[in-house]
Amino acid sequence: MDSELYTQPDTVAARESPPAPSLRDAVYARLRASVLDGTFGPRERLAEMRLAGQFGVSRTPVREALARLASDGLIERGADGYFVTIPNLTQLSDFYELRITLELRGIARAIEDSALRHDPAILHAELDRWYAMREHPPTPDPRFVVQDETFHAELSRASGNPALTDSLVTVSERIRRVRMYDFLTQDRVETTITEHIQIMELVRDGRLDEAYRALHAHVGDSMDVVMERARRAMTQMALHAERL
């Protein structure tokens, strides 16, 4: 009798199911998500006691989560406690330059090596998502930046270099709190949808040189443009922080 065929179902599930996250990891994940999605204002103190009450835990896992987030560079410690990190213009310039480099590299590597192909399944799935948004455009919302980030991450993932994608995701998270205020008008949302579809279709059709140029124009083809976007976004952040 084949013992594998008669293994108890709960034993199989226990072997295949990933371990549940620890309390400290769960608190870290929830707090990190709140920091990234703009739940906390730029001048709001992240008080241990208040967060512990909000999450229904003791202060210890909250304290550990705050320390990890500070190590990630997402929050910083001031005289009165922890606050969400807001990059200054110099830092934003560096982050945007890195983002553009990572964005373009995904296509450039396929241009340089004809043996490389973008994964068609990823491209088609992402295109379908944006076709649906073109039919029913979402209303302007700072959190649309998450949809934008997903597009760029999936385009990078389709190029076949996971390390490149991981780096892009990391830098995108670091500038999210500024970039999210670039999606406050309907025309900006609809323009983004149109450009995403154009870029993805060019990659899908193997027109990589055109795709490279289109992506370069999309993410910003000069630091002057990037910095102006950053200045506008930071102004919008100050105006709208209390609305989130």
C-alpha angles and dihedrals in degrees: 000000000000105000092200091061092054101043111136111260094234090053091053092048091049091051095047101038116093115243116267113257117258119251091254091051092047092051090046092051093049094046092046091052090050092051093049098045095053098253090139122059120236092254098037115119115230098225116196095216095050093046092047090054091046092052095038094237139110121271094255099076089041091052090049092048091051091051091051092048090051089052088051089055093240095113133023136205119245133177092279100039137279125343134178111270115245111192116230120231094267092052091045090053090054094046093048091049089052092047092052091048092051093044094053096042092068091064096033093060090055091049091051095047115042090194091068118089131184112243105261094204091059092045094050094046092051092044091053089053092053094043087058090051091050089056092047109021113203119239117260111281132155089232090066083088088080090060089049092050091050091055093052093044092051092047088052092045090053089059089067105239109112093185090057091051093048090053092049092050091050096051091043090056091050092058098034095101089061099036094051090073091061091079103063098112131063094231091055092052094047093045090053091051092050093048094046091054092047093051094046093047091051090052091045091052093049094246091136100159090055091044090052092052093045092050091047091053090045097055094038129279099218137035090235090062092044093051092048089053089049093051091050092046093050090050090051089048091057091047097046105030092102092054095065 
